[in-house]
């Protein structure tokens, strides 16, 4: 099996690196899920628009919808390089969930209307899936959308709305038929968050970012803001979570963290010698490296499945489960390697690696997004292995 890239693909990697060298200063890379720093956010918005100007947001989409028609391998390479630099490319709900839904289920008019503006980053999208009583068991959502003339009227509540206070529109899942089986009664809407009846309450997370509770009180949505077909929302969401989202470079986020820890171990001492010479430290570093390579191989497998039109193994849940369960273990091992100073925050005089390990640890438990690993294991068992519930 050959894991190398072609010369043309490596040339593309260099093009991406050159762009990042020019447009992303080292002090501007950050995880935009876990900071509310306004200066960094202003940079992130500008940076993402520059990515859009290159046509790279819709890199693999058909050209008639604002894309470049490039390969999935090139998309993975770009994702790798962006993750290695901690590039703050925002609007993943727009170019992920919304675009994925439109490409699979949107009408031709909807594709030509919505996709080019997503590719340009004209509007910022937030996610409206989870509810106080429907998170990982998303099919039990109760937010209702009722047809009123040519419009829809929405009532209900969403929670964990990351970026909701910054976004322009929301990818909203709502129940449109109370009598149909629960998986066949969900529809997807694009909701203008400035609409009368939409409100937010703040929900801060342990990682340092802000999420929101979002409330809908008789919010009127024009009929042409229904994405795809009525009642097909569940299939659109599952396609995004287990098909399109399977091609990911999250392992490069772990690789970047590992590289910083190895650099620290070259200079820090333990017992009068470099920490890198300590056999216990080396063993833990090896465990971190194995996690990175495991996720890398799973990502390459997902890429191969997508390129060859194969159904992903275990219903596409395996790589997601592995990453979600690696995150806290990865952060714990880093704390063990670097030591008690990992509890010091950024800006503290003695904080190692600029205080990043402390932030990594807090963020490592934010693995509920898209469903917990326990629920993903259920998907793996039932849809992947065919086991009974």
Secondary structure, 3 states (H helix, E strand, C coil): CCCCCCHHHHHHHHHHHHHHHHHCCHHHCCCCCCCCCHHHHHHHHHHHHHHHHCCCCCCCCCHHHCCCCCCHHHHHHHHHHHHHCCCCCCCHHHHHHHHHHHHHHCCHHHHHHHHHHHHHCCCCEEEECCECCECCCHHHCCCEEEEECCEEEEEEEECCCCCCCCCCEEEEEEECCCCCCHHHCEEEEEEECCCCCEEEEEEECCCCCEEEEEEEEEEEEEHHHEECCCCCHHHHHHHHHHCHHHCCCHHHHHHHHHHHHHHHHHHCEECCEEHHHCHHHHHHHHHHHHHHHHHHHHHHHHHHHHHCCCCCHHHHCHHHHHHHHHHHHHHHHHHHHHCHHHHCCCCCCCCHHHHHHHHHHHHCCCCCCCCCHHHHHHHHHHHHCCCCC
